[in-house]
Amino acid sequence: MPGELILPLVRQALLLVVIVVAPPVLAALVVGVVIGVLQAVTQVQDQALSLAVRLVAVFLALGLAGPWAFGQVARFAARILQLSGQL
């Protein structure tokens, strides 16, 4: 691949990684903040509760956003394969 094509593809790949991992990371962040506030209010400091709820939220986000994320990655891979076939 010529050098002028590699840099935009790397930039798009990094942006795609950020976009694809955003739903589970944001779910963990939101649930972690909510659980943290609830633990501070109720003075229950059980770390297992926080971890279990965050894991459930992450798996739920992965289940809901998984098909969309796979589609994004598949389209990007198809675009790269198409560009490599043109060279």
DRENSE-278824 format. One record per residue (C-alpha): residue in three letters; residue number from 1; chain; x, y, z. Coordinates in Angstrom, 2 decimals. Layout:
% residues N
<"ALA", NUM, "A", <X, Y, Z>>;
...
% end
This chain:
% residues 87
<"MET", 1, "A", <0.00, 0.00, 0.00>>;
<"PRO", 2, "A", <1.29, 3.43, -0.78>>;
<"GLY", 3, "A", <2.19, 5.59, 2.19>>;
<"GLU", 4, "A", <-0.54, 8.13, 1.52>>;
<"LEU", 5, "A", <-3.20, 5.44, 2.05>>;
<"ILE", 6, "A", <-1.81, 3.93, 5.23>>;
<"LEU", 7, "A", <-2.07, 6.96, 7.52>>;
<"PRO", 8, "A", <-5.79, 7.63, 6.85>>;
<"LEU", 9, "A", <-6.55, 3.92, 7.30>>;
<"VAL", 10, "A", <-4.72, 3.81, 10.63>>;
<"ARG", 11, "A", <-6.56, 6.94, 11.74>>;
<"GLN", 12, "A", <-9.91, 5.41, 10.72>>;
<"ALA", 13, "A", <-9.02, 2.15, 12.49>>;
<"LEU", 14, "A", <-8.19, 3.93, 15.73>>;
<"LEU", 15, "A", <-11.39, 5.96, 15.53>>;
<"LEU", 16, "A", <-13.34, 2.77, 14.86>>;
<"VAL", 17, "A", <-11.84, 1.15, 17.96>>;
<"VAL", 18, "A", <-12.89, 4.11, 20.09>>;
<"ILE", 19, "A", <-16.42, 4.07, 18.65>>;
<"VAL", 20, "A", <-16.86, 0.31, 18.99>>;
<"VAL", 21, "A", <-15.71, 0.13, 22.62>>;
<"ALA", 22, "A", <-17.68, 3.21, 23.67>>;
<"PRO", 23, "A", <-21.02, 1.50, 24.54>>;
<"PRO", 24, "A", <-19.66, -1.00, 27.09>>;
<"VAL", 25, "A", <-17.23, 1.52, 28.57>>;
<"LEU", 26, "A", <-19.95, 4.15, 28.92>>;
<"ALA", 27, "A", <-22.31, 1.58, 30.45>>;
<"ALA", 28, "A", <-19.67, 0.65, 33.03>>;
<"LEU", 29, "A", <-18.98, 4.31, 33.74>>;
<"VAL", 30, "A", <-22.62, 5.27, 34.23>>;
<"VAL", 31, "A", <-23.43, 2.23, 36.35>>;
<"GLY", 32, "A", <-20.26, 2.72, 38.40>>;
<"VAL", 33, "A", <-21.15, 6.34, 39.17>>;
<"VAL", 34, "A", <-24.75, 5.45, 40.07>>;
<"ILE", 35, "A", <-23.66, 2.57, 42.31>>;
<"GLY", 36, "A", <-20.98, 4.77, 43.88>>;
<"VAL", 37, "A", <-23.53, 7.44, 44.74>>;
<"LEU", 38, "A", <-25.94, 4.84, 46.12>>;
<"GLN", 39, "A", <-23.16, 3.29, 48.21>>;
<"ALA", 40, "A", <-22.18, 6.71, 49.55>>;
<"VAL", 41, "A", <-25.78, 7.53, 50.46>>;
<"THR", 42, "A", <-26.52, 4.19, 52.11>>;
<"GLN", 43, "A", <-22.99, 3.74, 53.50>>;
<"VAL", 44, "A", <-22.84, 0.20, 52.09>>;
<"GLN", 45, "A", <-19.25, -0.33, 50.97>>;
<"ASP", 46, "A", <-19.47, -3.74, 49.32>>;
<"GLN", 47, "A", <-17.11, -3.91, 46.33>>;
<"ALA", 48, "A", <-18.59, -7.16, 45.02>>;
<"LEU", 49, "A", <-21.97, -5.48, 44.52>>;
<"SER", 50, "A", <-20.44, -2.72, 42.42>>;
<"LEU", 51, "A", <-18.43, -5.16, 40.31>>;
<"ALA", 52, "A", <-21.34, -7.52, 39.70>>;
<"VAL", 53, "A", <-23.68, -4.75, 38.59>>;
<"ARG", 54, "A", <-21.03, -3.24, 36.30>>;
<"LEU", 55, "A", <-20.35, -6.63, 34.72>>;
<"VAL", 56, "A", <-24.05, -7.13, 34.02>>;
<"ALA", 57, "A", <-24.25, -3.65, 32.49>>;
<"VAL", 58, "A", <-21.21, -4.28, 30.28>>;
<"PHE", 59, "A", <-22.54, -7.63, 29.04>>;
<"LEU", 60, "A", <-25.94, -6.06, 28.37>>;
<"ALA", 61, "A", <-24.30, -3.23, 26.42>>;
<"LEU", 62, "A", <-22.23, -5.76, 24.47>>;
<"GLY", 63, "A", <-25.34, -7.77, 23.68>>;
<"LEU", 64, "A", <-27.25, -4.73, 22.48>>;
<"ALA", 65, "A", <-24.42, -3.02, 20.60>>;
<"GLY", 66, "A", <-22.66, -6.18, 19.41>>;
<"PRO", 67, "A", <-24.38, -6.53, 16.02>>;
<"TRP", 68, "A", <-23.85, -2.86, 15.26>>;
<"ALA", 69, "A", <-20.19, -3.01, 16.30>>;
<"PHE", 70, "A", <-19.60, -6.17, 14.25>>;
<"GLY", 71, "A", <-21.18, -4.44, 11.24>>;
<"GLN", 72, "A", <-18.87, -1.45, 11.64>>;
<"VAL", 73, "A", <-15.78, -3.66, 11.86>>;
<"ALA", 74, "A", <-16.93, -5.82, 8.93>>;
<"ARG", 75, "A", <-17.50, -2.75, 6.72>>;
<"PHE", 76, "A", <-14.06, -1.42, 7.60>>;
<"ALA", 77, "A", <-12.43, -4.78, 6.86>>;
<"ALA", 78, "A", <-14.27, -4.99, 3.53>>;
<"ARG", 79, "A", <-13.07, -1.50, 2.65>>;
<"ILE", 80, "A", <-9.46, -2.43, 3.45>>;
<"LEU", 81, "A", <-9.72, -5.63, 1.40>>;
<"GLN", 82, "A", <-11.22, -3.67, -1.48>>;
<"LEU", 83, "A", <-8.38, -1.15, -1.33>>;
<"SER", 84, "A", <-5.77, -3.89, -1.20>>;
<"GLY", 85, "A", <-7.32, -5.54, -4.27>>;
<"GLN", 86, "A", <-7.01, -2.31, -6.24>>;
<"LEU", 87, "A", <-3.26, -2.11, -5.73>>;
% end
